[in-house]
């Protein structure tokens, strides 16, 4: 499985290293290449757009401004499977579903799917 990790601070580096150790192809995106340079089997790319192409999932573990309101449609299109795991709980799960993205906010209580139309 190819996983893109956006934000390679403490949580992102540890997550990326663990995912790689488990046999995943990991692509880390960060502004500082030195962070990733010491890890083996983890690739570094400076921009998220190229890192997302062909990934099976996206793990977001950053507070970067550009991820306050990203282009969810572009994210969905770039990913092989539109799966986003949000380590910062920045997004509304209903909004993500509306964009066709399977979303999980780490530590957030699961929100039920929309009720059936005939439910009262």
C-alpha positions in Angstrom: 0.0 0.0 0.0 1.2 3.5 -0.8 0.6 6.0 1.9 1.3 9.8 1.7 2.1 11.5 5.0 1.6 15.3 5.0 3.6 16.9 7.8 6.7 15.2 9.0 7.2 16.6 12.5 7.4 14.1 15.4 4.0 12.4 14.7 4.5 12.3 11.0 8.0 10.9 11.1 7.1 8.3 13.6 4.0 7.3 11.7 5.9 7.2 8.4 8.7 5.1 9.8 6.2 2.7 11.4 4.1 2.4 8.2 7.3 1.8 6.2 8.5 -0.9 8.7 5.2 -2.6 8.2 5.9 -2.9 4.5 4.1 0.1 3.1 5.5 2.4 0.5 5.6 5.8 2.3 5.9 9.2 0.8 6.5 12.0 3.3 5.8 15.6 2.5 7.5 18.4 4.5 9.1 21.7 4.1 12.4 20.4 5.6 14.0 17.5 3.7 16.5 16.9 6.6 13.8 15.4 8.7 13.2 12.6 6.3 16.9 12.2 5.2 17.8 10.0 8.2 14.9 7.5 7.6 15.5 4.5 5.3 12.8 3.4 2.9 10.8 6.7 3.3 10.7 9.0 0.3 10.7 12.8 0.6 8.9 15.1 -1.7 8.5 18.9 -1.3 5.0 19.2 -2.7 1.8 17.4 -1.8 0.3 17.3 -5.3 2.9 14.9 -6.7 3.0 12.8 -3.5 -0.7 12.1 -3.7 -0.8 10.7 -7.2 -1.4 7.0 -6.9 -1.4 6.8 -3.1 -3.9 4.5 -1.5 -4.4 6.8 1.5 -3.4 10.2 2.9 -2.4 10.8 6.5 -2.5 14.4 7.6 -0.5 15.3 10.7 0.1 19.0 10.3 -1.3 22.4 11.0 0.0 24.0 7.8 -2.1 26.8 6.5 -2.5 25.3 3.1 -4.4 22.4 4.7 -7.0 24.6 6.4 -9.1 24.5 3.2 -7.5 22.2 0.7 -9.0 21.2 -2.7 -10.8 18.1 -1.6 -11.8 17.2 -5.1 -8.2 17.3 -6.3 -7.2 15.1 -3.3 -10.0 12.6 -4.1 -9.0 12.5 -7.8 -5.3 12.0 -7.0 -5.7 9.1 -4.6 -6.3 5.6 -5.9 -8.7 5.1 -3.0 -10.1 8.3 -1.5 -9.1 7.6 2.1 -8.0 10.5 4.4 -6.9 9.9 8.0 -6.8 13.2 9.8 -4.5 13.3 12.8 -5.6 16.9 13.6 -9.4 16.6 13.3 -9.5 19.6 11.1 -12.4 18.6 8.8 -16.1 17.9 9.2 -16.7 14.3 8.4 -20.0 15.2 6.6 -18.1 17.6 4.3 -15.5 14.9 3.5 -18.3 12.4 2.7 -19.9 15.0 0.5 -16.6 15.2 -1.5 -16.6 11.4 -1.8 -13.8 10.9 0.6 -13.7 8.1 3.3 -12.6 10.0 6.3 -11.4 9.1 9.8 -10.4 11.7 12.4 -8.0 10.1 14.8 -9.5 10.2 18.3 -12.8 11.6 17.1 -15.9 9.7 17.8 -17.3 8.1 14.7 -20.2 10.0 13.1 -23.0 7.9 11.7 -23.7 7.9 8.0 -26.6 10.1 6.9 -30.0 8.6 8.1 -32.2 7.0 5.4 -34.6 9.4 3.7 -37.6 7.6 5.2 -36.2 7.8 8.8 -38.2 10.1 11.1 
